Amino acid sequence: AVMLYPQSASGSSGRRDVKSLRNYVDGSDSDGESAAQRTETAAALRGIATSKIAVLFVFVPISWILHFISEVDPLWTFVANFFAIIPIAWLISETTEHLEKKLGPSLGVLLNSTFGNVVEIILSVQGIRAGLVKIVQSSLLGAILMNLLFVLGCCFFVTGVRTKSIEFNTHNAGYNLSLLAVAAMALIVPTGLAVFDEHSTEQERLNLSRGVSILLGSMYVQWLVFNLSTHSVLFAQKPPVLHVLDKHGAHPHGEHHGQHAELDSSTAESSDDDDEPVMSMPVACLILLAATVLVAYHCDFLVDSIIPVTKQVGMKEAFVSTVLLPMVGNFSEEIAAVTIAWKGKIDLAM
C-alpha cells in the first residue's frame, strides 16, 4: 500500500509528513525519546528523594539557620553540618553513577575517582585555609587507613555473605592497594621527620613535603594513563565467577558449575542495572554542580567549628581528625564500595 500526502506550494508539509513516517517506521521518534527520557529522569529523582538517607537532608536548612544565628553553641553547628554533609556526599555519589552510565566505563572511572573524593578534598582545602594543618594531615592519614582496613574489610564481608568464594582481578587489587600504601608512606615520612628530626630545618622539610606532593600528583596521572589507555585490558570488568562449595569444599557440579554461575550472576546484575532509571545528562550535571557548591559551604562551616567544639567538649583533636572527618569525607565512597561489593563487583569495589 502506498500512502500519498498532499504537498503544499512550498513542499514543507509533505517533507514533514514523510520525515514523521520515516521516524515512525524506524522507531526513532525524537518526541517520544525525549518524553521517555523525561519520565526516566523523573523516576530517578523520585528514587533519590524517597531513599532512607534522604531524611538527613533536613539538616541542610538547619545548618544554614544555625550559621546565621549570632550566638549559637558550636557543638550544634558541628553536629548539624556533620549530618548535612552525609546526604550531600551521597547525592554526589548517586549523580556520578548516573553520569557513568551515560559516559561509559572509561570516563566513569575518572569521574568516580574525582568526585568520589570531592568532600575530602574540600575539607582539606578549608582546613589548610583555617591553619589546621595537623588536623588535615591526620584526616588524610585516617582516610587512607579507613579505606585500607575498614572499607576493604566491609567489602569482603558483604561479598562473603552472598557467596562462598569469588574470583577477582588481582592486578586491579594489587595496584590500588600499592597506591594507597605509597600515599600513607608519603604522609608518614614527612611527619616523622618533622617530629623526630632535629637536624633538618623547617624550609628543608617544607621542600620535602612539596616534592612528595608533586610526586603523588604525577603518580595519579600515570595511574589514569595506565588504567584507561596503555594497560586497560588488565582492568577490564569481567563477570564474576561465583563458586558454591559443598561441605567437603568441592564443586558439586564439576567445572561447568562455575561457568553457569558466571552466566547467571552476570545476567542478573545486568538486568538489575538496566531496570534502574537513569537521569538525563543536563539534570545530572546540574545536580552535581549544585551539590558540590553546597557541600563546600558546609565543609567551611564544619571546619570553623572544630576547635571550639574540641575545647568545649574536651574531645581530642586527634579523634576528630582521624575518625570523624574521614568518616564524613569518605561516606559516599564507603557506601558506594559496599553496595558495589554486595552486587558481586568486587573488582570495582576494590
C-alpha positions as CSV (number, residue, x, y, z in Angstrom):
1,A,0.0,0.0,0.0
2,V,1.2,3.4,-0.9
3,M,0.3,6.4,1.2
4,L,0.2,9.8,-0.6
5,Y,0.4,13.1,1.2
6,P,-0.8,16.3,-0.3
7,Q,2.2,18.7,-0.8
8,S,1.8,22.4,-0.4
9,A,3.3,25.0,-2.6
10,S,6.5,25.2,-0.6
11,G,6.7,21.4,-0.2
12,S,7.5,21.7,3.5
13,S,4.3,20.0,4.7
14,G,4.9,16.9,2.6
15,R,8.6,16.7,3.7
16,R,7.5,16.9,7.4
17,D,5.0,14.1,6.9
18,V,7.5,11.9,5.1
19,K,10.0,12.5,7.9
20,S,7.4,11.7,10.5
21,L,6.6,8.5,8.7
22,R,10.2,7.5,8.4
23,N,10.8,8.2,12.1
24,Y,7.7,6.1,13.0
25,V,8.9,3.2,10.8
26,D,12.5,3.4,12.2
27,G,11.3,3.8,15.8
28,S,13.3,7.0,16.2
29,D,10.7,9.5,17.2
30,S,12.6,12.3,18.9
31,D,9.5,13.5,20.8
32,G,8.9,10.0,22.1
33,E,12.5,9.6,23.1
34,S,12.5,13.0,24.9
35,A,9.3,12.1,26.7
36,A,10.7,8.7,27.8
37,Q,13.9,10.4,28.9
38,R,11.9,12.9,31.0
39,T,9.9,10.1,32.5
40,E,13.1,8.2,33.4
41,T,14.7,11.3,34.9
42,A,11.6,11.9,37.0
43,A,11.7,8.3,38.2
44,A,15.4,8.6,39.1
45,L,14.8,11.8,41.0
46,R,11.8,10.1,42.8
47,G,14.0,7.2,43.8
48,I,16.6,9.6,45.2
49,A,14.0,11.6,47.1
50,T,12.4,8.5,48.6
51,S,15.7,6.9,49.8
52,K,16.1,6.4,53.5
53,I,19.3,8.5,53.6
54,A,17.4,11.5,52.1
55,V,15.8,12.1,55.5
56,L,19.2,13.6,56.6
57,F,18.6,16.5,54.1
58,V,16.6,18.1,56.9
59,F,20.0,19.1,58.5
60,V,20.9,21.3,55.5
61,P,18.4,24.1,56.3
62,I,19.1,23.6,60.0
63,S,22.8,24.2,59.4
64,W,22.2,27.4,57.5
65,I,19.8,28.7,60.2
66,L,22.4,28.0,62.9
67,H,25.1,29.7,60.8
68,F,23.2,33.0,60.6
69,I,22.3,33.0,64.3
70,S,24.9,35.2,66.1
71,E,25.3,33.3,69.3
72,V,24.9,29.6,69.0
73,D,26.5,26.6,70.6
74,P,29.4,25.5,68.3
75,L,28.5,21.9,69.2
76,W,25.1,22.2,67.5
77,T,26.8,23.8,64.4
78,F,29.3,20.9,64.2
79,V,26.6,18.2,64.6
80,A,24.3,19.8,62.1
81,N,26.9,20.3,59.4
82,F,28.3,16.8,60.1
83,F,25.0,15.2,59.3
84,A,24.3,17.7,56.5
85,I,27.4,16.6,54.6
86,I,26.5,12.9,54.6
87,P,23.4,13.1,52.3
88,I,25.1,15.7,50.0
89,A,28.1,13.4,49.6
90,W,25.7,10.5,48.9
91,L,23.9,12.6,46.3
92,I,27.2,13.4,44.6
93,S,27.9,9.6,44.5
94,E,24.5,8.8,43.1
95,T,24.7,11.5,40.4
96,T,28.2,10.3,39.5
97,E,26.8,6.8,38.9
98,H,24.2,8.1,36.6
99,L,26.8,10.1,34.6
100,E,28.9,6.9,34.5
101,K,26.1,5.0,32.8
102,K,25.9,7.8,30.2
103,L,29.6,8.3,29.6
104,G,30.8,4.7,29.7
105,P,33.2,2.9,32.0
106,S,36.4,4.7,30.9
107,L,35.3,8.2,31.7
108,G,33.2,6.8,34.6
109,V,36.4,5.7,36.3
110,L,37.9,9.2,36.0
111,L,34.6,10.7,37.2
112,N,34.3,8.4,40.2
113,S,37.9,8.9,41.2
114,T,37.5,12.7,41.0
115,F,34.0,13.4,42.5
116,G,34.2,10.4,44.9
117,N,36.7,12.3,47.0
118,V,35.4,15.8,46.4
119,V,34.2,16.2,50.0
120,E,37.5,15.1,51.4
121,I,39.3,17.5,49.1
122,I,37.2,20.4,50.1
123,L,37.6,19.6,53.8
124,S,41.3,19.5,53.4
125,V,41.4,22.8,51.5
126,Q,39.2,24.5,54.0
127,G,41.3,23.1,56.9
128,I,44.5,24.4,55.3
129,R,42.9,27.8,54.8
130,A,42.0,27.8,58.5
131,G,45.5,26.9,59.5
132,L,44.6,23.4,60.8
133,V,47.5,21.7,59.0
134,K,47.9,19.0,61.6
135,I,44.2,18.1,61.5
136,V,44.3,17.9,57.7
137,Q,47.4,15.6,57.9
138,S,45.6,13.3,60.4
139,S,42.4,13.3,58.5
140,L,44.2,12.2,55.2
141,L,46.0,9.5,57.0
142,G,42.9,8.4,58.8
143,A,41.0,8.3,55.4
144,I,43.8,6.1,53.9
145,L,43.8,3.7,56.8
146,M,40.0,3.6,56.8
147,N,40.0,2.6,53.1
148,L,42.7,0.0,53.6
149,L,41.2,-1.6,56.7
150,F,37.6,-0.8,57.4
151,V,36.1,-0.3,53.9
152,L,38.0,-3.1,52.3
153,G,37.0,-5.4,55.2
154,C,33.3,-4.5,54.8
155,C,33.6,-5.2,51.1
156,F,35.0,-8.7,51.7
157,F,32.4,-9.3,54.4
158,V,29.3,-8.4,52.3
159,T,30.7,-10.4,49.4
160,G,31.3,-13.4,51.6
161,V,27.7,-13.2,52.9
162,R,26.3,-13.8,49.4
163,T,28.9,-16.3,48.0
164,K,31.3,-18.8,49.3
165,S,34.1,-17.7,47.0
166,I,34.6,-15.3,44.1
167,E,37.3,-14.6,41.6
168,F,38.6,-11.1,41.2
169,N,41.2,-9.2,39.2
170,T,44.4,-9.4,41.1
171,H,46.0,-6.7,39.0
172,N,43.4,-4.2,40.0
173,A,43.6,-5.0,43.7
174,G,47.4,-5.0,43.7
175,Y,47.8,-1.6,42.0
176,N,45.1,0.1,44.1
177,L,46.5,-1.2,47.4
178,S,50.0,-0.3,46.4
179,L,49.0,3.3,45.6
180,L,47.2,3.6,49.0
181,A,50.3,2.2,50.8
182,V,52.5,4.7,48.9
183,A,50.1,7.6,49.9
184,A,50.3,6.5,53.5
185,M,54.1,6.5,53.5
186,A,54.1,9.9,51.8
187,L,52.3,11.3,54.8
188,I,54.1,9.3,57.5
189,V,57.7,10.1,56.4
190,P,57.5,13.9,56.3
191,T,55.5,13.9,59.5
192,G,58.1,11.7,61.2
193,L,60.9,13.9,60.1
194,A,59.0,17.0,61.4
195,V,58.6,15.3,64.8
196,F,61.8,13.4,65.4
197,D,64.5,15.0,63.1
198,E,66.3,17.8,65.0
199,H,68.9,18.5,62.3
200,S,66.8,19.5,59.3
201,T,65.4,23.0,59.0
202,E,61.8,23.9,58.5
203,Q,62.4,25.1,55.0
204,E,64.0,21.7,54.1
205,R,61.0,19.8,55.5
206,L,58.7,22.1,53.5
207,N,60.6,21.4,50.3
208,L,60.4,17.7,51.0
209,S,56.6,17.9,51.5
210,R,56.2,19.9,48.3
211,G,58.3,17.4,46.4
212,V,56.3,14.5,47.8
213,S,53.0,16.2,46.8
214,I,54.3,16.7,43.2
215,L,55.3,13.0,43.0
216,L,51.9,11.9,44.3
217,G,50.1,14.1,41.7
218,S,52.3,12.6,38.9
219,M,51.6,9.1,40.2
220,Y,47.9,9.8,39.9
221,V,48.2,10.9,36.3
222,Q,50.4,7.9,35.5
223,W,47.8,5.6,37.1
224,L,45.0,7.1,35.0
225,V,47.0,6.6,31.8
226,F,48.0,3.1,32.8
227,N,44.4,2.2,33.8
228,L,42.5,3.9,30.9
229,S,44.9,3.7,28.0
230,T,48.1,1.7,27.9
231,H,47.1,-1.3,30.1
232,S,43.3,-1.1,30.1
233,V,43.0,-4.8,29.3
234,L,44.3,-5.6,32.7
235,F,41.4,-3.7,34.3
236,A,38.6,-4.9,32.1
237,Q,35.5,-5.7,34.1
238,K,34.7,-9.4,33.8
239,P,31.6,-11.2,35.1
240,P,32.4,-12.6,38.5
241,V,32.7,-16.4,38.7
242,L,30.8,-17.5,41.8
243,H,31.6,-20.8,43.3
244,V,29.2,-22.6,45.6
245,L,31.0,-25.3,47.6
246,D,29.7,-28.3,49.3
247,K,30.5,-29.4,52.8
248,H,33.7,-31.1,51.6
249,G,34.9,-27.9,49.8
250,A,34.4,-29.2,46.3
251,H,32.2,-28.1,43.4
252,P,29.1,-30.2,43.4
253,H,28.6,-30.0,39.6
254,G,32.2,-30.0,38.4
255,E,34.0,-27.4,36.4
256,H,30.9,-26.2,34.4
257,H,29.2,-25.1,37.6
258,G,31.5,-22.0,37.8
259,Q,30.6,-21.1,34.2
260,H,26.9,-21.4,34.8
261,A,27.2,-19.3,38.0
262,E,29.1,-16.7,36.0
263,L,26.4,-16.5,33.4
264,D,23.6,-16.4,35.9
265,S,25.3,-13.7,38.0
266,S,26.2,-11.5,35.1
267,T,22.7,-11.8,33.7
268,A,21.1,-10.9,37.0
269,E,23.4,-8.0,37.6
270,S,23.0,-6.6,34.1
271,S,19.2,-6.9,34.3
272,D,19.3,-5.1,37.7
273,D,21.4,-2.3,36.3
274,D,19.1,-2.0,33.2
275,D,16.0,-1.8,35.4
276,E,17.3,1.2,37.3
277,P,16.2,4.6,35.8
278,V,19.0,6.9,34.6
279,M,18.6,10.7,34.8
280,S,19.5,12.8,31.8
281,M,22.9,14.3,31.3
282,P,21.9,18.0,31.9
283,V,20.0,17.2,35.0
284,A,22.8,15.1,36.4
285,C,25.4,17.7,35.7
286,L,23.2,20.4,37.3
287,I,22.7,18.4,40.4
288,L,26.4,17.5,40.7
289,L,27.4,21.2,40.3
290,A,24.8,22.3,42.9
291,A,25.8,19.6,45.4
292,T,29.5,20.3,45.1
293,V,29.0,24.1,45.7
294,L,26.6,23.3,48.6
295,V,29.0,20.8,50.3
296,A,31.8,23.4,50.0
297,Y,29.9,25.8,52.3
298,H,29.0,23.0,54.8
299,C,32.7,21.9,54.9
300,D,33.6,25.5,55.7
301,F,31.1,25.7,58.5
302,L,32.3,22.3,59.9
303,V,35.9,23.3,59.9
304,D,35.2,26.6,61.6
305,S,33.5,24.7,64.5
306,I,36.2,22.1,65.1
307,I,38.4,24.0,67.5
308,P,35.6,25.5,69.6
309,V,33.9,22.0,69.9
310,T,37.1,20.3,71.0
311,K,37.7,22.9,73.7
312,Q,34.1,22.9,74.8
313,V,33.5,19.1,75.0
314,G,37.1,18.2,75.9
315,M,37.4,15.9,72.8
316,K,40.8,15.1,71.4
317,E,41.6,16.8,68.1
318,A,43.2,13.5,67.0
319,F,39.9,11.7,67.4
320,V,38.1,14.4,65.3
321,S,40.7,14.4,62.6
322,T,41.5,10.7,62.4
323,V,38.0,9.2,62.8
324,L,35.1,11.7,62.4
325,L,36.4,13.8,59.4
326,P,37.5,10.7,57.3
327,M,34.1,9.2,58.1
328,V,32.1,12.1,56.8
329,G,34.5,12.8,54.0
330,N,34.5,9.3,52.6
331,F,30.9,8.5,53.4
332,S,29.7,8.3,49.8
333,E,32.8,6.3,48.7
334,E,32.3,3.9,51.6
335,I,28.6,3.3,50.8
336,A,29.3,3.0,47.1
337,A,32.1,0.5,47.6
338,V,30.0,-1.7,50.0
339,T,27.0,-1.5,47.6
340,I,29.1,-2.5,44.6
341,A,30.6,-5.4,46.6
342,W,27.2,-6.6,47.5
343,K,26.3,-6.8,43.8
344,G,29.3,-9.1,43.3
345,K,31.5,-6.5,41.5
346,I,34.4,-6.9,43.9
347,D,36.9,-5.6,41.3
348,L,35.2,-2.2,41.0
349,A,34.7,-2.0,44.8
350,M,38.4,-2.5,45.5
